Amino acid sequence: MLLFAVVLLASCDQPKENATSEAVAPKVQVKVTTVSQGVIPDYLNLTGKTIYLSKIGLVAPINGYITKVSISPGDMVNKGRLLFVIKSREAYALGQSGSGNEDYGTVYVKAPSGGVIMGQHVFKSPVYIDKGSKLCDIVETGSLYVEANIPYEFIKYAKQGNKCSVLLADSSKIEGTFYKVLPEMDEQSQTVKVLAHLSAKKIFPENMIVTVLINKGSREATQVLPKSSVLTDALMTKFWVMKLVNDSIAKQIFVKPGAQSPTQVEILSPILSPKDKIISLGAYGLDDGALVEVME
């Protein structure tokens, strides 16, 4: 019995090899910034689309066979350039038989103005078409505009000659000048349609969704943070930032945003210290009290 008790005590003193160690939550790598003071533009953001106001549609002037196509979609053409050659049935039949005048019953379709070929419908020859059939469109390169709806109370910012900035789908920006306020209002949204001319030297797709930025003026901002630091819910009713309470714990701080620019947000409340470390990269999806590791 004494020997059995000694063995039992010895086994109790030995560590259990199969004991599981306590799990340690992984740390999320983040970058931080601090609040700054400065002037921030007060922008009005509108959604618009690109349109071409000067578009010429070319149609077949006669029934016949298109025997030559000298263009492709996207080609830049000058006024007077030959686009299509169309022969009447009789002229085409004579040409096939090797007899008849080359120009008899032949129509040469030329560009009525310079521009870019878009909306092309005929790509090869020979092909028979009826009179009035669509051949292609020519848009003038300088006729690119953006069409947007603006709330009536802000219509003063869209007067003819006023400037705006247009953000494209690839995040590039081009400058625009308001051209006209159309005398029509959307009954439901109570917005007015406006047109702005874009100073673009290249061709952009028509009906591309863009963002129109109108600078309503600058205001002194007591606190400014990068836009990436400010998070929001799906309905955009709550806004917050993630502040470090020590070197490894992030705390959720609800904020009230003010004026915004494409890169910065004004923080109206609460008052943040210039020493507060606010997460600028990696905060998305973090819970209150999350463990983080600051990257240099």
Number of C-alpha atoms within 10 A of each C-alpha: 5 6 7 8 9 10 10 10 10 9 10 9 8 8 8 9 6 6 7 7 6 6 6 6 8 10 13 15 15 16 17 19 17 19 19 15 13 11 13 22 20 20 18 18 17 16 16 24 18 22 19 19 15 14 17 17 13 18 16 21 15 18 16 24 23 24 16 18 17 12 19 16 15 14 13 17 20 14 11 12 16 17 18 21 20 27 25 18 16 15 21 22 14 16 15 10 9 10 10 15 11 13 10 14 17 21 17 16 19 16 20 15 15 16 24 20 22 20 16 17 13 17 17 12 14 16 13 14 17 13 11 12 15 17 18 21 20 25 22 20 18 17 17 24 25 28 23 21 21 25 14 13 10 14 15 10 17 20 16 15 14 15 18 21 18 23 18 17 11 7 10 8 14 14 16 23 20 21 19 16 18 11 8 11 15 12 8 6 11 13 18 20 19 23 24 29 24 21 14 15 9 8 16 14 12 14 13 13 17 21 19 28 21 20 17 13 10 12 13 13 18 17 24 23 22 21 15 16 23 24 18 14 9 6 6 8 7 13 15 17 22 27 24 21 14 10 11 15 16 24 19 19 13 16 19 13 19 15 19 20 17 12 10 17 23 29 21 16 13 12 11 19 11 13 9 14 20 27 24 21 16 17 25 15 8 15 12 13 15 19 18 22 15 16 10 7
